[in-house]
């Protein structure tokens, strides 16, 4: 069939369906109204000639179970239930064989049908019947916030206001999680409400107070907090309290309500050891941090499982306003380190947060040389990341150790050379206490690394900026900076070194595989430079007795 024809037919069928729907809506509404009239069945039949008697009889039959369920899967009845009144909706699905375990009351409750009382009052009505998801009419009404239907259901004999759905959600929880304040008020006022229902968790540990706190429903929070026995410190499956959730979502109004609640535990931590203050800092909610810091008993030094304190989190994130609040708090530990040995100053140095570093350095007890588990100090990290502003501040701090080495023996100057931070090299060399000949665990000096990287600028700064430089220092293999430069073929660096005062141009490495002079390396441009050096020994032989000339002949150079 032509696609265009299919589209036309589909549109026409839709029109027919809609017209049929409107016709049925009118007919069933008339039937409902007619049930309250004095017309006889014969008169009704004359009026509605095409309506089967069975429909009229079904509506009027005493004891009809308006909650009857059927077995059709994949329900598609929402648009019907949104229009029909409750009794009609039930009759529709009974006649149509309905949908799996969904009765009229669920339709009426979900759709907010205003005339639900008609069916609820019917003899034999089962108000607590559930769907296959164990959802009662009451929970449906709570979801929709249908207060009129809720009133009708709560007035029904035998209504179970504490019944839970399949996952454990009660009508109260569903209403609270949607901010249905009117529904919450009515449920809490129900005579049969279980006062402890406010503390009954779902399978996920959700409770009315937790859900309301998550979404910031302040009026609902107020209603729940007024319930005697409410557990303000109840936790979900992740160990999060209502206060933690509210702080996490930035609901400062809810945080204020909870902090005023009797028995509130402001330091209650989740399963990761993170407490509300920690979370508020992590999310940079300044107003909530201020609220929490005024709470009696607040522990500003409480760390999570990783050892991160609130101050470390704020320092790492670079939040100057929050840092100011924390540093003003009595008893704050500015040097508290996590399990990796990282203190707040180190965290701020990593992030390059100049303002935070300035605030921390103003604390008299600050440890400017505190190291992590790898013996790396804040200065090392600032140099490594190229944060010139932080480096400048740290270098002016009292007691700064500019030569603090990590576990490999590397100092900040080494780090600056390796990463090519020329401006920072100048900053470090200008420090009076700098040691330019410090060796790492391999015996290499900063000059070795500058040569190895072929960094001509770094070599120039190191040589010219440090009069006490040991230009001939040998590493554990016996290699001097000049030997390394020649071996690597760094022609420009070789040129710098051979003109430096005190250079020994005839040193050989002690490495067995390279025991020779730089003339043996075979780099023609480098050899040309070396031959111009004063006191060069052009006949120096290696362990094999090979001179530079014989080596070049052998290599065909």
C-alpha positions in Angstrom: 0.0 0.0 0.0 1.2 3.5 -0.8 2.7 5.2 2.3 0.7 8.3 1.7 -2.5 6.2 1.7 -1.4 4.6 4.9 -0.9 8.0 6.5 -4.3 9.2 5.4 -6.0 6.0 6.7 -4.1 6.3 10.0 -5.3 9.9 10.4 -8.9 8.9 9.6 -8.8 6.0 12.1 -7.5 8.4 14.7 -10.4 10.7 14.1 -12.8 7.8 14.4 -11.2 6.7 17.6 -11.4 10.2 19.1 -15.1 10.6 18.1 -15.8 7.2 19.6 -14.0 8.1 22.8 -16.0 11.4 23.1 -19.2 9.5 22.4 -18.5 6.9 25.1 -17.6 9.6 27.6 -20.9 11.3 27.0 -22.9 8.0 27.2 -21.3 6.7 30.4 -21.6 10.1 32.1 -25.3 10.1 31.2 -25.6 6.6 32.6 -24.0 7.6 35.9 -26.4 10.6 36.2 -29.3 8.4 35.2 -28.6 6.0 38.1 -29.6 8.8 40.4 -32.8 9.6 38.6 -36.2 8.1 38.9 -36.3 6.7 35.4 -37.1 3.1 35.0 -34.9 0.7 33.1 -37.5 0.7 30.2 -37.3 4.5 30.0 -33.6 4.4 30.1 -33.6 1.8 27.3 -35.8 4.1 25.2 -33.4 7.0 25.8 -30.2 5.0 25.2 -31.4 2.5 22.5 -27.9 1.3 21.6 -26.6 0.8 25.2 -26.6 -2.8 26.2 -28.7 -3.6 29.3 -25.7 -5.4 30.8 -23.9 -2.1 31.1 -26.8 -0.4 32.8 -27.2 -3.4 35.1 -23.5 -3.5 35.9 -23.5 0.1 37.1 -26.5 -0.4 39.3 -25.8 -3.9 40.6 -25.5 -3.9 44.4 -22.2 -5.3 45.7 -20.3 -4.7 42.5 -16.5 -5.0 43.0 -15.4 -1.7 41.5 -11.8 -2.9 42.2 -11.8 -5.9 39.9 -8.6 -6.3 38.1 -7.8 -7.9 34.8 -4.8 -9.2 32.9 -3.9 -7.1 29.9 -0.2 -6.2 29.9 1.4 -2.9 28.8 -1.4 -0.7 30.1 -2.6 2.1 27.8 -5.4 3.5 29.9 -4.2 6.8 31.2 -6.1 8.9 28.8 -9.3 7.1 29.6 -8.9 7.2 33.3 -8.1 10.9 33.1 -11.6 11.6 31.8 -14.0 9.0 33.1 -15.3 9.2 36.6 -14.3 6.4 38.9 -17.3 4.1 38.6 -17.3 4.5 34.8 -13.6 3.8 34.6 -14.0 0.6 36.5 -16.9 -0.5 34.3 -14.9 0.4 31.2 -12.0 -1.9 32.1 -14.4 -4.7 33.3 -16.1 -4.6 29.9 -12.8 -4.2 28.0 -11.0 -6.9 30.1 -8.9 -4.1 31.4 -5.2 -4.1 32.3 -3.1 -6.2 34.5 -4.0 -5.8 38.1 -5.1 -2.2 37.6 -8.5 -1.4 38.9 -10.7 1.7 38.8 -9.5 3.1 42.0 -6.0 3.3 40.7 -7.2 5.0 37.6 -9.3 7.5 39.6 -6.6 8.2 42.1 -3.9 8.6 39.4 -6.1 10.8 37.3 -7.4 12.9 40.2 -11.1 12.1 39.3 -13.2 14.4 41.4 -16.3 12.1 41.7 -14.4 9.2 43.2 -16.7 9.2 46.2 -19.5 7.6 44.1 -17.6 4.4 43.7 -15.9 4.3 47.1 -19.3 4.3 48.8 -20.4 1.4 46.7 -21.1 -1.8 48.8 -18.2 -4.3 48.6 -15.5 -1.7 47.5 -12.0 -3.0 48.2 -10.1 0.2 49.0 -6.8 -1.6 49.7 -6.5 -3.7 46.6 -3.1 -3.4 45.0 -1.6 -3.6 41.5 1.1 -6.1 40.5 3.5 -3.4 41.7 1.8 -3.5 45.1 0.5 0.0 44.6 -2.7 0.9 46.4 -5.2 3.5 45.4 -4.0 5.6 48.4 -0.4 5.6 47.0 -1.7 6.6 43.6 -3.6 9.5 45.1 -0.4 10.5 47.0 1.6 10.5 43.8 -0.9 12.8 42.1 -1.6 14.9 45.1 -5.3 14.3 44.6 -6.5 15.6 47.9 -10.2 15.1 47.3 -9.7 11.5 46.4 -7.4 11.2 49.4 -10.1 12.5 51.7 -12.5 9.9 50.3 -10.0 7.1 50.6 -9.0 8.1 54.2 -12.7 8.1 55.2 -13.3 4.6 53.8 -13.6 1.8 56.4 -10.5 -0.4 56.6 -8.2 1.9 54.7 -4.5 1.0 55.3 -2.7 4.3 55.4 0.6 2.6 56.2 0.6 0.1 53.4 3.8 0.1 51.3 4.4 -0.5 47.7 6.7 -3.3 46.3 9.8 -1.3 47.1 8.6 -0.3 50.5 7.3 3.2 49.6 4.3 4.3 51.6 1.8 7.0 50.6 3.5 9.4 53.0 6.9 8.8 51.4 5.5 9.3 47.9 3.7 12.5 48.9 6.8 13.9 50.7 9.1 13.1 47.8 6.9 15.2 45.5 6.3 18.1 47.9 2.6 17.3 48.2 2.2 19.4 51.4 -1.6 19.1 51.5 -1.4 15.3 51.1 1.3 15.0 53.7 -0.8 17.0 56.1 -3.8 14.8 55.6 -1.9 11.6 55.9 -0.2 12.7 59.1 -3.6 13.7 60.6 -5.1 10.3 59.8 -6.1 8.6 63.0 -4.7 5.2 61.9 -1.4 6.6 60.7 1.6 4.8 62.3 3.7 7.5 63.8 6.7 5.4 63.1 5.8 5.3 59.4 7.8 8.5 59.0 10.9 6.4 59.9 10.1 3.4 57.8 12.7 3.0 55.0 12.2 1.6 51.5 14.5 -1.1 50.2 16.8 1.8 49.2 16.7 3.3 52.6 14.6 6.3 51.5 12.3 7.9 54.1 9.9 10.8 53.9 12.2 13.2 55.7 15.2 12.2 53.5 13.2 12.6 50.3 11.8 15.9 51.3 15.3 17.1 52.3 16.7 16.0 48.9 14.3 18.0 47.0 14.2 21.0 49.3 10.5 20.9 50.3 10.7 23.2 53.3 6.9 23.1 54.2 6.9 19.3 54.1 10.1 19.2 56.2 8.3 21.4 58.8 5.3 19.1 58.9 7.5 16.0 59.3 9.7 17.6 62.0 6.6 18.3 64.0 5.8 14.6 64.2 6.7 13.1 67.6 9.4 10.5 67.3 10.7 11.6 64.0 14.2 10.4 63.4 16.2 13.4 62.2 19.4 11.3 61.9 18.0 8.4 59.9 20.2 7.2 57.1 19.7 5.7 53.6 21.7 2.9 52.1 24.6 5.2 51.6 24.7 6.3 55.2 23.4 9.8 54.3 21.2 11.7 56.8 18.6 14.3 55.8 21.1 17.0 56.8 23.8 15.5 54.6 21.4 15.3 51.6 20.2 18.9 52.1 23.8 20.1 52.4 24.7 18.1 49.2 21.9 19.7 47.2 22.5 23.3 48.5 19.1 23.7 50.3 20.1 26.2 52.9 16.5 26.6 54.1 16.2 22.9 54.8 19.6 22.9 56.5 18.4 25.6 58.8 15.3 23.7 59.7 17.2 20.5 60.4 19.9 22.2 62.5 17.1 23.6 64.7 15.7 20.1 65.2 16.3 18.5 68.7 18.8 15.7 68.6 20.3 16.6 65.3 23.8 15.1 64.7 25.7 17.7 62.8 28.7 15.4 62.4 26.9 12.3 61.2 29.0 10.9 58.4 28.1 8.7 55.4 29.6 5.4 54.6 32.7 7.2 53.1 33.2 9.1 56.3 32.0 12.4 54.8 29.9 14.6 57.0 27.6 17.5 56.0 30.2 20.1 56.4 32.6 18.1 54.2 30.0 17.8 51.5 29.0 21.5 51.6 32.7 22.4 51.2 33.1 20.0 48.4 30.1 21.6 46.6 31.3 25.1 47.5 28.0 26.1 49.2 29.3 29.1 51.3 26.0 29.9 53.0 25.5 26.3 54.2 29.1 26.2 55.4 28.4 29.3 57.5 25.3 27.7 58.9 27.1 24.5 59.8 30.0 26.3 61.5 27.5 27.9 63.9 26.1 24.5 64.9 27.0 23.4 68.4 29.5 20.6 68.5 30.6 20.9 64.9 33.9 19.0 64.2 35.8 21.1 61.7 38.7 18.6 61.6 36.7 15.5 60.9 38.2 13.6 58.0 36.7 11.1 55.5 38.1 7.6 54.9 40.8 9.1 52.7 41.8 11.5 55.4 40.6 14.6 53.6 39.5 17.3 56.1 37.1 20.1 55.3 40.0 22.5 55.2 41.9 20.4 52.7 38.9 20.2 50.4 38.4 23.9 50.5 42.1 24.6 49.9 42.3 22.1 47.0 39.2 23.7 45.4 40.6 27.2 45.9 37.6 28.7 47.7 39.0 31.7 49.5 35.8 32.8 51.1 35.2 29.4 52.7 38.9 29.1 53.7 38.5 32.4 55.6 35.5 30.9 57.5 37.4 27.8 58.4 40.6 29.5 59.5 38.6 31.7 61.8 37.1 28.7 63.6 38.8 27.9 67.0 40.7 24.6 67.0 41.2 24.3 63.2 44.1 22.1 62.4 45.9 23.8 59.4 48.4 21.0 59.1 46.1 18.0 59.2 47.2 15.6 56.4 45.3 12.9 54.6 46.5 9.3 54.3 48.7 10.3 51.5 50.4 12.9 53.7 48.8 15.8 51.9 48.1 18.9 54.1 45.9 21.9 53.0 48.9 24.0 51.9 50.1 21.2 49.7 46.6 20.9 48.2 46.5 24.7 47.5 50.0 24.5 45.9 48.9 21.7 43.6 46.0 23.8 42.3 48.0 27.0 42.1 45.6 28.9 44.3 47.6 32.0 45.1 44.9 33.5 47.4 44.5 30.4 49.5 48.2 29.9 49.8 48.4 33.5 51.1 45.7 32.8 53.7 47.4 29.7 54.9 50.9 31.2 55.1 49.5 33.9 57.3 48.8 31.2 60.0 51.7 31.2 62.4 51.6 27.4 62.9 51.6 26.6 59.2 54.2 24.0 58.2 55.6 25.2 54.9 57.8 22.1 54.5 55.2 19.4 55.2 55.6 16.5 52.8 53.4 13.8 51.4 54.3 10.1 51.4 56.7 10.7 48.5 58.5 13.3 50.6 57.3 16.1 48.2 56.8 19.5 49.8 54.4 22.2 48.6 57.3 24.0 46.9 58.0 20.9 44.8 54.4 20.7 43.6 54.2 24.5 42.8 57.4 24.2 40.8 56.3 21.1 39.0 53.0 22.7 37.9 54.8 26.0 37.0 52.8 28.1 39.4 55.1 31.1 39.6 52.9 33.1 42.0 52.7 30.3 44.5 56.5 29.6 44.2 57.2 33.3 44.9 55.0 33.2 48.1 56.6 30.0 49.4 60.1 31.2 48.8 59.4 34.3 51.0 57.9 32.2 53.8 60.0 31.9 57.0 61.8 28.5 57.4 61.2 27.5 53.8 63.5 24.7 52.7 64.3 25.4 49.1 66.4 22.2 48.9 63.8 19.8 50.3 64.3 16.6 48.4 61.7 13.9 47.5 62.4 10.2 48.0 64.4 10.1 44.8 66.6 12.9 46.0 65.2 15.5 43.6 64.9 19.1 44.7 62.7 21.9 43.4 65.5 23.2 41.2 65.8 19.7 39.5 62.0 19.8 38.9 62.1 23.3 37.3 65.0 22.2 35.0 63.3 19.0 33.9 60.1 20.8 33.1 61.8 23.7 31.5 60.3 26.4 33.8 63.0 28.9 33.1 61.4 31.7 35.1 61.1 29.5 38.2 64.7 28.4 37.8 65.7 32.1 38.1 63.5 32.4 41.2 65.1 29.4 42.8 68.7 30.5 42.0 68.0 33.9 43.5 67.4 32.2 46.9 70.4 32.5 49.1 70.1 29.0 50.6 69.9 27.2 47.2 72.2 24.3 46.7 73.1 23.8 43.1 75.2 20.7 43.5 72.7 18.5 45.4 72.8 15.0 44.0 69.8 12.7 43.5 69.9 9.0 44.2 71.8 8.4 40.9 74.5 11.0 41.8 73.2 13.4 39.2 73.2 17.2 39.9 70.8 19.7 38.5 73.4 20.6 35.9 73.4 16.9 34.8 69.7 17.1 34.2 69.9 20.4 32.4 72.5 19.0 30.1 70.6 15.8 29.6 67.5 17.7 28.6 69.5 19.8 26.1 68.2 22.9 27.9 70.6 25.6 26.8 68.8 28.3 28.8 68.7 26.2 32.0 72.4 25.4 31.6 73.2 29.1 31.2 71.2 30.1 34.2 72.7 27.3 36.4 76.2 28.1 35.3 76.0 31.9 35.4 73.7 32.1 38.4 75.7 29.8 40.7 79.4 30.7 41.2 80.0 27.6 43.3 78.7 25.2 40.6 80.7 22.0 40.4 80.9 21.8 36.6 82.9 18.5 36.6 80.6 16.7 39.1 80.4 13.0 38.1 77.3 10.9 38.7 77.4 7.3 39.9 78.5 6.1 36.5 81.4 8.6 36.5 79.8 10.8 33.8 80.3 14.5 34.0 77.8 17.1 32.5 80.2 17.6 29.5 80.4 13.9 28.8 76.6 13.6 28.9 76.2 16.6 26.5 78.8 15.1 24.1 77.2 11.7 24.3 73.7 13.1 23.5 75.1 15.3 20.8 73.8 18.6 22.3 76.2 20.9 20.4 75.0 24.2 21.9 75.3 22.9 25.4 78.8 21.6 24.7 79.7 25.0 23.5 78.5 26.5 26.8 80.4 24.0 29.0 83.8 24.0 27.3 84.0 27.8 27.8 83.1 27.6 31.5 85.8 28.3 34.1 87.3 25.1 35.6 86.0 22.7 33.0 87.9 19.4 32.6 87.6 18.5 29.0 89.5 15.1 29.3 87.3 13.3 31.9 86.1 9.9 31.0 83.0 7.9 32.2 83.5 4.9 34.4 80.6 3.0 32.7 82.1 -0.2 31.3 80.2 0.0 28.0 81.1 3.7 27.5 84.5 4.0 29.2 85.9 6.6 26.9 86.1 10.4 26.4 83.6 12.5 24.5 86.0 12.5 21.5 85.1 8.8 21.1 81.3 9.6 20.7 81.6 10.4 17.0 79.3 13.4 16.9 81.3 15.4 14.3 80.0 18.9 15.3 80.7 18.2 18.9 84.2 16.8 18.2 84.9 20.0 16.2 84.0 22.1 19.2 86.0 19.9 21.6 89.1 20.1 19.5 89.1 23.9 20.0 89.2 23.5 23.8 92.4 24.3 25.6 94.3 21.2 27.0 92.2 18.7 25.0 93.9 15.3 24.9 93.3 14.1 21.3 95.2 10.9 22.0 93.2 9.8 25.0 92.6 6.0 24.7 89.6 4.1 26.1 89.8 0.7 27.8 90.2 -1.0 24.5 93.2 1.1 23.6 91.2 3.0 21.0 92.0 6.6 20.5 89.5 9.1 19.1 91.2 8.9 15.7 91.2 5.1 15.5 87.6 5.1 16.6 86.5 7.4 13.8 88.5 5.4 11.3 86.8 2.2 12.5 83.4 3.8 12.2 84.2 5.2 8.7 83.8 8.8 9.8 
